[in-house]
Amino acid sequence: MKAYNNYEVYIIDRETRENILALAEPAKKSDLIGLKGKGWNFNWSDISRSAEIVYKITLGENLQGLIAFFEDPDKQAIHAINAEVAPYNLGSKSQGYVVGPTLFALVAKHSIDRGWGGYVFLEAKTRLIPYYTEKLGARLTMPPKGMSLDEDQANALVDRYIVKEAIKC
């Protein structure tokens, strides 16, 4: 079994626009059970079965977002298969936190650490393509919905949102 790092990361307070220090770490199966019944859009227990790893971002005891991915050694890239922010962080009018870019910074960091230059592939919902283009710098590389991050976008995300590897969780 591979070891995955824990990180101190920034999420952004929507109201004050300040950086808030949060924790990113691999999710446990128990973290994912029952989220759909609590307003999350996806069944993360099912998603975790097809992912190599699911990372969670927490602020205190509160789950802020999740991202699932697997490594693609043949393409030397990470394939992000699903990402979701907590229901209370959803949408530009929420009173919560901006978490989405931090989720993708985590997979970009993993790609960099593997020596793959930060390359990340994802398939976006059509309505999210403009968001991923604007906020992440992702490019539509496999139309109609296939997108990717290259070295420049990955490094920009990591520099902005990943603070450091966390020693203790």
Sequence and secondary structure as in RCSB ss.txt:
>XXXX:A:sequence
MKAYNNYEVYIIDRETRENILALAEPAKKSDLIGLKGKGWNFNWSDISRSAEIVYKITLGENLQGLIAFFEDPDK
QAIHAINAEVAPYNLGSKSQGYVVGPTLFALVAKHSIDRGWGGYVFLEAKTRLIPYYTEKLGARLTMPPKGMSLD
EDQANALVDRYIVKEAIKC
>XXXX:A:secstr
      EEEEEEETTT  EEEEEEEE  HHHHTT GGGT SS HHHHHHH SEEEEEEETTEEEEEEEEEEETTT
TEEEEEEEEE GGG STT SSEE HHHHHHHHHHHHHHTTSTT EEEE  GGGHHHIIIII  EEEETTTEEEE 
HHHHHHHHHHHEEEE S  
